[in-house]
């Protein structure tokens, strides 16, 4: 991927609402699950810029929330949004590695695309350790509490063109059915689970690539980095459209502890 710091690419939030393939309709369903009955505490592990957490706090006016993420830039954005929405007195955000965070159990917990917190470093290109994540999350959900767990899966049999832009291995992810079995094995009740649609993925990928387009629009065509940014755009487009589109999936489970 492009060196974002060197190129000063526009931040992702200028083109994306969510750091995951997620429609407004699906987001509303997840918020409703987490906020009714109203929770007292909401915990978001790997919160990004905190959009889902802030929406839950809006829907549950008595709740307090905490978001944890290792990326300081997204945490800064989350704090700004909490202030802008008048939620800063009820929302706290910590920039720390999730496994090191002193997170107390909550009755509403969110973990979307963040299972790597409890697994090997992403740089090691190892299979995603869903089991470790689910065991850790089980300890963070109070008895009778709720968890929204979203994670990458294989929606179809992986093939070389799909795995090459990722970790390059067929065992990187599980199928939705295999993940459901692991969820039940740690003691969660599956209320519902559904995969992101291709349309949600298309919108997410287009939003991700839009940061390259925005950079190109803001800089002269002869800028020294323009060729690199155009290549990065095309590489990302090809990786998705000619590779993992329809193969890499995202499933969202609504669970009870």
Kinemage of the C-alpha trace (Angstrom):
@kinemage 1
@onewidth
@group {chain A} dominant
@subgroup {mainchain}
@vectorlist {calphas} color= white
{ca unk a 1} P 0.000 0.000 0.000
{ca unk a 2} L 1.010 3.641 -0.354
{ca unk a 3} L 3.032 5.342 2.380
{ca unk a 4} L 0.149 7.500 3.631
{ca unk a 5} L 2.386 9.734 5.749
{ca unk a 6} L 4.790 10.477 2.919
{ca unk a 7} L 2.026 11.215 0.425
{ca unk a 8} L -0.343 12.816 2.937
{ca unk a 9} L -3.322 10.994 1.500
{ca unk a 10} L -6.735 12.303 2.564
{ca unk a 11} L -8.019 10.509 5.683
{ca unk a 12} L -10.338 7.575 5.051
{ca unk a 13} L -13.226 9.189 6.928
{ca unk a 14} L -13.580 11.759 4.152
{ca unk a 15} L -14.836 8.983 1.873
{ca unk a 16} L -16.033 6.283 4.271
{ca unk a 17} L -18.499 6.275 7.145
{ca unk a 18} L -17.361 2.839 8.294
{ca unk a 19} L -14.012 1.047 8.287
{ca unk a 20} L -15.835 -2.080 7.123
{ca unk a 21} L -18.305 -3.008 4.348
{ca unk a 22} L -21.450 -1.886 6.150
{ca unk a 23} L -24.641 -0.290 4.869
{ca unk a 24} L -26.699 2.219 6.810
{ca unk a 25} L -29.510 -0.333 7.035
{ca unk a 26} L -27.278 -2.977 8.551
{ca unk a 27} L -25.687 -0.457 10.896
{ca unk a 28} L -29.131 0.534 12.156
{ca unk a 29} L -29.899 -3.122 12.880
{ca unk a 30} L -26.671 -3.519 14.877
{ca unk a 31} L -27.315 -0.324 16.823
{ca unk a 32} L -30.858 -1.476 17.656
{ca unk a 33} L -29.552 -4.835 18.896
{ca unk a 34} L -26.994 -3.174 21.164
{ca unk a 35} L -29.215 -0.385 22.491
{ca unk a 36} L -32.512 -2.145 23.266
{ca unk a 37} L -32.725 -2.895 26.118
{ca unk a 38} L -30.531 0.069 26.955
{ca unk a 39} L -27.057 -0.900 28.164
{ca unk a 40} L -25.227 0.786 31.007
{ca unk a 41} L -21.765 0.330 29.480
{ca unk a 42} L -20.698 -0.065 25.866
{ca unk a 43} L -17.214 -1.278 24.933
{ca unk a 44} L -15.813 -1.157 21.391
{ca unk a 45} L -12.580 -3.100 20.856
{ca unk a 46} L -10.826 -1.920 17.698
{ca unk a 47} L -13.226 1.015 17.448
{ca unk a 48} L -11.570 2.914 14.592
{ca unk a 49} L -13.051 6.394 14.625
{ca unk a 50} L -15.908 5.208 16.836
{ca unk a 51} L -18.884 5.685 14.533
{ca unk a 52} L -20.856 2.644 15.676
{ca unk a 53} L -20.110 3.271 19.353
{ca unk a 54} L -21.264 6.887 19.088
{ca unk a 55} L -24.484 5.826 17.382
{ca unk a 56} L -25.212 3.342 20.157
{ca unk a 57} L -24.654 6.069 22.756
{ca unk a 58} L -27.023 8.326 20.840
{ca unk a 59} L -29.669 5.594 20.849
{ca unk a 60} L -29.086 4.800 24.551
{ca unk a 61} L -28.872 8.203 26.306
{ca unk a 62} L -28.044 6.749 29.731
{ca unk a 63} L -25.170 4.576 28.528
{ca unk a 64} L -21.478 5.287 28.802
{ca unk a 65} L -18.991 4.023 26.250
{ca unk a 66} L -15.338 3.288 25.787
{ca unk a 67} L -13.527 2.775 22.502
{ca unk a 68} L -10.085 1.198 22.191
{ca unk a 69} L -7.888 1.291 19.109
{ca unk a 70} L -4.147 1.231 18.492
{ca unk a 71} L -4.286 3.911 15.774
{ca unk a 72} L -3.920 7.326 17.373
{ca unk a 73} L -5.202 9.141 14.266
{ca unk a 74} L -8.549 7.351 14.339
{ca unk a 75} L -8.824 7.848 18.094
{ca unk a 76} L -8.286 11.583 17.587
{ca unk a 77} L -11.104 11.564 15.038
{ca unk a 78} L -13.357 9.647 17.460
{ca unk a 79} L -12.765 12.221 20.185
{ca unk a 80} L -13.556 15.069 17.776
{ca unk a 81} L -16.797 13.381 16.735
{ca unk a 82} L -17.817 12.726 20.332
{ca unk a 83} L -17.344 16.410 21.086
{ca unk a 84} L -19.196 17.518 17.952
{ca unk a 85} L -22.171 15.302 18.820
{ca unk a 86} L -22.299 16.299 22.470
{ca unk a 87} L -21.265 12.831 23.632
{ca unk a 88} L -17.846 13.663 25.043
{ca unk a 89} L -19.108 13.370 28.631
{ca unk a 90} L -20.218 9.799 28.026
{ca unk a 91} L -17.565 8.511 25.622
{ca unk a 92} L -13.887 7.885 26.242
{ca unk a 93} L -11.368 6.692 23.678
{ca unk a 94} L -8.004 5.103 24.347
{ca unk a 95} L -5.140 4.786 21.902
{ca unk a 96} L -3.587 1.510 22.961
{ca unk a 97} L -3.196 -2.033 21.714
{ca unk a 98} L -6.441 -3.779 22.579
{ca unk a 99} L -4.804 -6.763 24.267
{ca unk a 100} L -3.023 -4.374 26.628
{ca unk a 101} L -6.069 -2.273 27.435
{ca unk a 102} L -7.524 -2.530 30.912
{ca unk a 103} L -11.045 -3.002 29.623
{ca unk a 104} L -13.706 -3.846 32.170
{ca unk a 105} L -16.597 -6.074 31.082
{ca unk a 106} L -19.656 -4.362 29.620
{ca unk a 107} L -23.217 -5.341 28.855
{ca unk a 108} L -22.863 -4.241 25.208
{ca unk a 109} L -19.627 -5.010 23.349
{ca unk a 110} L -18.551 -4.345 19.768
{ca unk a 111} L -15.675 -5.984 17.921
{ca unk a 112} L -15.666 -5.577 14.159
{ca unk a 113} L -12.666 -6.541 12.077
{ca unk a 114} L -10.389 -6.541 15.111
{ca unk a 115} L -9.809 -10.183 16.047
{ca unk a 116} L -6.116 -9.680 15.304
{ca unk a 117} L -5.896 -7.869 18.658
{ca unk a 118} L -5.624 -11.289 20.317
{ca unk a 119} L -3.701 -13.102 17.605
{ca unk a 120} L -0.297 -13.022 15.932
{ca unk a 121} L 0.856 -9.720 14.411
{ca unk a 122} L -0.713 -9.012 11.021
{ca unk a 123} L 2.803 -8.725 9.579
{ca unk a 124} L 3.327 -12.442 10.278
{ca unk a 125} L 0.618 -13.316 7.708
{ca unk a 126} L -0.759 -16.102 9.908
{ca unk a 127} L -4.345 -17.412 9.921
{ca unk a 128} L -6.758 -15.226 11.867
{ca unk a 129} L -7.118 -16.564 15.421
{ca unk a 130} L -10.882 -16.321 15.830
{ca unk a 131} L -10.849 -18.667 18.824
{ca unk a 132} L -8.483 -16.489 20.855
{ca unk a 133} L -10.565 -13.421 20.047
{ca unk a 134} L -13.827 -15.093 20.995
{ca unk a 135} L -12.441 -16.336 24.310
{ca unk a 136} L -11.203 -12.845 25.147
{ca unk a 137} L -14.513 -11.283 24.143
{ca unk a 138} L -16.460 -13.837 26.170
{ca unk a 139} L -14.676 -12.518 29.251
{ca unk a 140} L -15.577 -8.930 28.308
{ca unk a 141} L -19.325 -9.530 27.930
{ca unk a 142} L -21.258 -9.475 31.192
{ca unk a 143} L -23.689 -12.364 31.804
{ca unk a 144} L -26.757 -11.747 29.675
{ca unk a 145} L -24.932 -9.040 27.727
{ca unk a 146} L -24.695 -8.598 23.973
{ca unk a 147} L -21.860 -8.685 21.480
{ca unk a 148} L -21.745 -7.542 17.875
{ca unk a 149} L -18.919 -9.545 16.362
{ca unk a 150} L -17.963 -8.816 12.773
{ca unk a 151} L -15.078 -10.538 11.073
{ca unk a 152} L -13.594 -11.471 7.723
{ca unk a 153} L -14.388 -14.914 6.319
{ca unk a 154} L -14.193 -16.789 3.053
{ca unk a 155} L -17.498 -16.350 1.235
{ca unk a 156} L -16.296 -18.652 -1.533
{ca unk a 157} L -13.421 -21.057 -2.031
{ca unk a 158} L -10.211 -19.013 -2.113
{ca unk a 159} L -8.059 -19.096 -5.239
{ca unk a 160} L -4.612 -17.643 -6.021
{ca unk a 161} L -5.883 -14.385 -7.520
{ca unk a 162} L -7.944 -13.760 -4.376
{ca unk a 163} L -5.317 -14.684 -1.802
{ca unk a 164} L -2.335 -13.002 -3.499
{ca unk a 165} L -3.316 -9.415 -2.431
{ca unk a 166} L -4.052 -10.689 1.097
{ca unk a 167} L -1.795 -13.021 3.102
{ca unk a 168} L -1.335 -15.407 0.206
{ca unk a 169} L -2.757 -18.423 2.022
{ca unk a 170} L -5.993 -20.394 1.787
{ca unk a 171} L -6.233 -20.894 5.558
{ca unk a 172} L -6.159 -17.194 6.456
{ca unk a 173} L -9.908 -17.147 7.180
{ca unk a 174} L -12.734 -19.525 8.085
{ca unk a 175} L -16.126 -19.930 6.453
{ca unk a 176} L -19.187 -18.404 8.130
{ca unk a 177} L -20.421 -21.852 9.216
{ca unk a 178} L -17.077 -22.771 10.769
{ca unk a 179} L -16.959 -19.453 12.602
{ca unk a 180} L -20.498 -19.990 13.890
{ca unk a 181} L -19.331 -23.287 15.420
{ca unk a 182} L -16.460 -21.545 17.206
{ca unk a 183} L -18.828 -18.879 18.512
{ca unk a 184} L -21.118 -21.488 20.023
{ca unk a 185} L -18.166 -23.410 21.443
{ca unk a 186} L -17.194 -20.493 23.714
{ca unk a 187} L -20.738 -20.142 25.041
{ca unk a 188} L -22.380 -17.382 23.013
{ca unk a 189} L -25.945 -17.649 21.789
{ca unk a 190} L -26.244 -16.668 18.110
{ca unk a 191} L -29.219 -14.332 17.748
{ca unk a 192} L -28.527 -13.700 14.087
{ca unk a 193} L -25.692 -13.540 11.618
{ca unk a 194} L -25.487 -12.207 8.107
{ca unk a 195} L -22.803 -11.557 5.534
{ca unk a 196} L -22.056 -8.201 3.941
{ca unk a 197} L -23.440 -8.043 0.426
{ca unk a 198} L -21.367 -7.519 -2.690
{ca unk a 199} L -22.963 -4.061 -2.897
{ca unk a 200} L -21.668 -3.217 0.575
{ca unk a 201} L -18.218 -4.437 -0.441
{ca unk a 202} L -18.308 -2.446 -3.690
{ca unk a 203} L -19.175 0.743 -1.806
{ca unk a 204} L -16.469 0.116 0.787
{ca unk a 205} L -13.764 -0.576 -1.774
{ca unk a 206} L -14.777 2.434 -3.868
{ca unk a 207} L -14.585 4.607 -0.768
{ca unk a 208} L -11.172 3.243 0.082
{ca unk a 209} L -9.846 3.992 -3.402
{ca unk a 210} L -11.389 7.452 -3.341
{ca unk a 211} L -8.562 8.728 -1.169
{ca unk a 212} L -6.213 8.158 -4.110
{ca unk a 213} L -8.606 9.990 -6.421
{ca unk a 214} L -8.851 12.890 -3.980
{ca unk a 215} L -5.069 13.129 -3.793
{ca unk a 216} L -4.752 13.189 -7.589
{ca unk a 217} L -7.421 15.880 -7.872
{ca unk a 218} L -5.554 18.032 -5.346
{ca unk a 219} L -2.119 17.733 -6.966
{ca unk a 220} L -0.614 18.582 -10.312
{ca unk a 221} L -0.454 15.682 -12.763
{ca unk a 222} L 3.333 16.127 -12.918
{ca unk a 223} L 3.801 15.871 -9.134
{ca unk a 224} L 6.680 13.457 -8.412
{ca unk a 225} L 4.340 11.088 -6.547
{ca unk a 226} L 1.435 11.213 -9.025
{ca unk a 227} L 2.540 8.101 -10.894
{ca unk a 228} L 2.865 6.172 -7.675
{ca unk a 229} L -0.607 7.183 -6.510
{ca unk a 230} L -2.132 6.209 -9.848
{ca unk a 231} L -0.409 2.823 -9.606
{ca unk a 232} L -1.670 2.333 -6.067
{ca unk a 233} L -5.205 3.118 -7.177
{ca unk a 234} L -5.005 0.620 -10.024
{ca unk a 235} L -3.381 -2.058 -7.872
{ca unk a 236} L -6.133 -1.745 -5.274
{ca unk a 237} L -8.853 -1.799 -7.920
{ca unk a 238} L -7.387 -4.881 -9.581
{ca unk a 239} L -6.784 -6.670 -6.265
{ca unk a 240} L -10.458 -6.338 -5.460
{ca unk a 241} L -12.260 -6.519 -8.790
{ca unk a 242} L -10.019 -9.183 -10.320
{ca unk a 243} L -9.118 -10.942 -7.095
{ca unk a 244} L -11.016 -11.203 -3.833
{ca unk a 245} L -14.385 -9.701 -4.836
{ca unk a 246} L -17.003 -12.269 -3.855
{ca unk a 247} L -14.382 -14.447 -2.164
{ca unk a 248} L -13.353 -12.405 0.856
{ca unk a 249} L -16.445 -11.833 2.946
{ca unk a 250} L -17.491 -10.086 6.138
{ca unk a 251} L -20.005 -11.585 8.531
{ca unk a 252} L -21.801 -9.766 11.341
{ca unk a 253} L -23.049 -11.812 14.284
{ca unk a 254} L -25.384 -10.544 16.987
{ca unk a 255} L -24.610 -12.627 20.078
{ca unk a 256} L -25.815 -12.983 23.661
{ca unk a 257} L -23.533 -13.942 26.511
